[in-house]
């Protein structure tokens, strides 16, 4: 599968420390190979098709579009701002 990194996700990634950057990028590559890992769940009360995956203290919000994994948002795990963006 291909990966499409959204503008908000790109902005978040470019401001991370190298360690967190590497962790999140590895998870994104894993999603390209398996878009439905065990730690991924469908988001309730959000537009159809959105899922989230956790990686350390961060959450990746993504959706599948045919053969493309679209990474829309990445944000801190305990911050609900990532979910407010979907509404």
C-alpha positions in Angstrom: 0.0 0.0 0.0 1.0 3.6 -0.5 1.2 6.2 2.2 -0.3 9.7 1.9 0.9 12.0 4.7 -1.5 14.9 5.2 -0.3 18.5 5.7 -1.2 18.5 9.5 0.6 15.2 10.0 3.7 16.5 8.2 3.8 19.6 10.3 3.6 17.6 13.5 6.3 15.2 12.4 8.8 17.8 11.3 8.8 19.3 14.8 9.5 16.1 16.7 12.7 14.9 18.4 14.6 12.3 16.3 13.6 9.5 18.7 9.8 10.1 18.5 10.1 10.9 14.8 11.7 7.4 14.1 9.0 5.7 16.3 6.1 7.3 14.5 7.6 6.7 11.0 8.2 3.1 11.8 4.5 2.7 12.8 3.4 4.5 9.6 5.5 2.0 7.6 3.9 -0.8 9.5 0.4 0.5 8.7 1.3 0.4 5.0 2.0 -3.3 5.4 -0.9 -4.1 7.7 -3.5 -1.3 7.9 -5.5 -3.2 10.6 -3.0 -4.0 13.3 -4.2 -5.2 16.7 -3.8 -1.8 18.4 -5.9 0.0 15.7 -9.5 0.7 16.3 -12.3 2.4 14.3 -13.2 5.8 15.6 -16.7 6.3 16.8 -18.6 9.5 16.1 -16.2 10.4 13.3 -16.5 10.4 9.5 -16.7 6.9 8.1 -13.5 5.0 7.7 -11.3 6.7 10.2 -9.1 4.6 12.5 -6.5 5.3 15.1 -3.3 3.6 16.0 -1.3 4.2 19.2 2.5 4.5 19.3 4.0 5.4 22.6 2.5 8.7 23.8 1.1 9.6 20.3 -1.9 8.7 18.2 -2.0 8.4 14.5 -5.4 9.0 12.9 -5.7 7.6 9.4 -8.1 6.2 6.8 -7.9 3.8 4.0 -8.7 4.8 0.4 -8.4 1.9 -1.9 -4.7 1.1 -1.9 -3.6 4.3 0.0 -3.2 4.8 3.8 -4.0 8.4 4.3 -2.4 9.7 7.5 -4.5 12.8 8.4 -3.4 13.6 12.0 -0.8 12.8 14.6 -1.0 14.2 18.1 -0.3 13.5 21.7 -2.1 10.5 23.2 -3.8 12.3 26.1 -4.9 15.3 24.1 -8.4 15.2 22.7 -7.5 17.9 20.1 -6.8 15.2 17.5 -10.5 14.0 17.7 -11.9 17.5 17.7 -10.3 18.1 14.3 -12.4 15.3 12.8 -15.7 17.0 13.6 
